Amino acid sequence: MGVQANWESYIALTRAKADSHGEVAQYWDTVHNFLNMLLIFLSAATTMCTLLPVNQYIPAGLGAATTLVSAISGFMAPSNRRQAQMESSRAFRSLMLKMVRCESEREYEELWKEYNKELLSEPFLPKKYKVKAETNFSMSPEFVLLVTKKEASIAGQMACLSFEGGSMGSNKYPTSTRTPDVLTDEESEDRNSDTGDKSKLIQSNDR
C-alpha cells in the first residue's frame, strides 16, 4: 500500500467524517426547531389563558411548562451544537476537496497535518454516527527506504560482531594448569646429597 492508497483512504475518511457531522448537525437542527416551536406555542397559550376567564391553575401550569422547556433548551444548547457540527463537517469536506486538487508532495503532507489537527478539535460524535471505515495505512516510500537501510545496517553490524566473537574463540589456546612440584624436606636433602656426591666424584677425577 503506497501513496495512492493512502490518498484514497484520505478521501474516504474525510468524506465519511463530513457526512457524519452533517447528519448530527441535522439532528440538532431538528431538536432546536422543535424546542423553539414548543416554546412559542406554550408562551402563546399561557398569554391567552391569562386573558380568558379560565381556571387559574391552567396559566400557572402552562407557565411552568414553558419554564421547563426553556431550561432544557438552554442546557442542551442545540443551536451551538448544530453550529459546531456544521463547522466540522465543512472543514472535513474542504480537506477532501483540497486533497482531490493536490498537485505536490508538500501540499500532500500539509493536508495530512491539517487532517490530524482537525481530528483533535472535532466535536463529539454519537455512537450511531461514528465513522466505521476500515482503512489500512502504510508508510511512505521514503520512510520505507529509511527503515530498510536501518535494518540492513543493524543486521550487518550483528553479523560482524558474531564473526569477531567466533574468530576470537577459535584463536584461544589452552593454557597449562600444571603446578610446579613441591618437594618435601627429605626429598630436598636427598637431592642435595646426590649433588654433593657428584661434585666430589668430579673433583677426584680431576686429580
C-alpha positions in Angstrom: 0.0 0.0 0.0 1.6 3.2 -1.2 0.9 6.9 -1.6 -2.0 6.4 -3.9 -3.8 4.0 -1.5 -3.2 6.5 1.3 -4.6 9.2 -0.9 -7.8 7.2 -1.5 -8.0 6.4 2.3 -7.8 10.1 3.0 -10.6 10.9 0.6 -12.8 8.2 2.1 -12.2 9.2 5.7 -12.8 12.9 5.2 -15.9 12.2 3.2 -17.3 9.9 5.9 -16.4 12.4 8.6 -18.1 15.2 6.7 -21.2 13.1 6.2 -21.4 12.0 9.8 -21.0 15.5 11.2 -23.6 16.7 8.7 -26.1 14.2 9.9 -25.5 15.1 13.6 -25.9 18.8 12.7 -29.3 18.0 11.0 -30.4 16.2 14.2 -29.5 19.1 16.4 -31.2 21.5 14.0 -34.4 19.4 14.3 -34.1 19.5 18.1 -33.5 23.2 18.0 -36.5 23.9 15.8 -38.8 21.7 17.8 -37.9 23.3 21.2 -38.3 26.8 19.8 -41.7 26.0 18.2 -42.8 24.4 21.5 -41.7 27.5 23.5 -43.6 29.7 21.1 -46.7 27.6 21.4 -46.5 27.4 25.2 -45.9 31.2 25.6 -48.8 32.0 23.4 -51.1 29.6 25.2 -50.0 31.0 28.6 -50.8 34.5 27.5 -54.1 33.5 26.1 -55.1 31.7 29.2 -54.3 34.6 31.4 -56.7 36.8 29.4 -59.5 34.3 29.3 -61.8 33.5 32.2 -60.3 30.1 32.9 -59.1 28.3 36.0 -56.0 30.0 37.4 -54.2 26.7 37.5 -54.1 26.4 33.8 -52.0 29.5 33.1 -49.8 28.5 36.0 -49.2 25.0 34.6 -48.5 26.4 31.1 -46.1 28.9 32.6 -44.3 26.1 34.5 -44.1 24.0 31.3 -42.7 27.0 29.4 -40.0 27.5 32.0 -39.1 23.8 31.9 -38.8 23.7 28.2 -36.7 26.9 28.2 -34.4 25.5 30.8 -33.9 22.3 28.8 -33.2 24.3 25.6 -30.6 26.4 27.5 -28.9 23.4 29.0 -28.7 21.3 25.8 -27.9 24.3 23.6 -28.9 22.6 20.3 -28.1 25.7 18.3 -24.4 25.7 19.4 -24.1 22.0 18.9 -25.6 22.3 15.4 -23.1 25.1 14.6 -20.1 23.1 15.9 -21.1 20.0 13.9 -21.7 22.1 10.8 -18.2 23.7 11.1 -16.5 20.3 11.5 -18.4 18.9 8.5 -17.4 21.9 6.4 -13.8 21.5 7.5 -13.6 17.8 6.6 -15.3 18.4 3.3 -12.9 21.2 2.5 -9.9 18.9 3.3 -11.4 16.3 0.9 -11.7 18.8 -1.9 -8.2 20.1 -1.3 -6.8 16.6 -1.5 -8.6 16.0 -4.7 -6.8 19.0 -6.2 -3.5 18.2 -4.6 -0.6 18.6 -7.1 2.6 18.5 -5.0 4.2 16.4 -2.3 4.5 19.3 0.1 0.8 20.1 -0.2 0.0 16.4 0.3 2.0 16.3 3.6 0.4 19.6 4.8 -3.1 18.2 4.2 -2.3 15.2 6.4 -1.1 17.6 9.1 -4.4 19.6 8.8 -6.4 16.3 9.0 -4.6 15.3 12.2 -5.3 18.8 13.7 -8.9 18.6 12.7 -9.2 15.1 14.4 -8.1 16.6 17.7 -10.6 19.5 17.5 -13.7 17.8 16.1 -16.8 17.7 18.2 -18.1 14.5 19.8 -19.9 12.1 17.5 -22.6 9.8 19.0 -22.1 6.1 18.6 -24.8 5.9 16.0 -23.0 8.3 13.7 -19.4 7.2 14.2 -17.3 6.6 11.1 -16.9 2.8 10.5 -14.4 3.0 7.6 -11.8 0.2 7.8 -8.7 1.7 6.4 -5.2 0.2 6.4 -2.5 2.9 6.4 1.1 2.3 5.3 4.5 4.0 5.5 5.5 6.4 2.8 8.1 5.2 0.2 10.8 7.4 1.7 10.3 6.1 5.2 10.2 2.5 3.9 13.7 3.1 2.3 14.9 4.6 5.5 13.7 1.7 7.6 15.1 -0.9 5.2 18.5 0.7 5.2 18.5 0.9 9.0 17.5 -2.7 9.4 20.2 -3.8 6.9 22.8 -1.8 8.8 21.9 -3.3 12.1 21.9 -6.8 10.5 25.4 -6.2 9.1 26.7 -5.0 12.5 25.3 -8.0 14.3 26.9 -10.3 11.7 30.3 -8.6 12.2 30.0 -9.0 15.9 29.1 -12.6 15.7 32.0 -13.3 13.3 34.5 -11.5 15.5 33.3 -13.4 18.5 33.7 -16.7 16.7 37.2 -15.9 15.4 38.4 -14.9 18.9 37.1 -18.1 20.3 39.0 -20.2 17.7 42.3 -18.4 18.3 42.4 -19.2 22.0 44.9 -21.8 23.1 44.6 -23.9 26.2 46.9 -22.9 28.9 48.7 -25.4 31.1 47.3 -25.6 34.6 50.2 -27.8 35.9 51.6 -26.5 39.1 55.3 -26.9 40.0 56.3 -29.9 42.0 56.7 -29.2 45.7 59.5 -31.2 47.4 59.3 -32.3 50.9 62.3 -31.8 53.3 63.5 -35.4 53.0 63.5 -35.2 49.1 65.3 -31.9 49.2 68.0 -33.4 51.5 68.4 -36.5 49.2 68.7 -34.3 46.2 71.4 -32.1 47.9 73.4 -35.2 49.0 73.3 -36.6 45.4 74.5 -33.2 44.2 77.4 -33.2 46.7 78.4 -36.8 45.8 78.6 -35.9 42.1 80.7 -32.8 42.9 83.2 -35.0 44.9 83.5 -37.5 42.1 84.2 -34.8 39.6 87.0 -33.3 41.9 88.6 -36.8 42.4 88.7 -37.4 38.7 90.4 -34.0 38.1 93.1 -35.0 40.5 
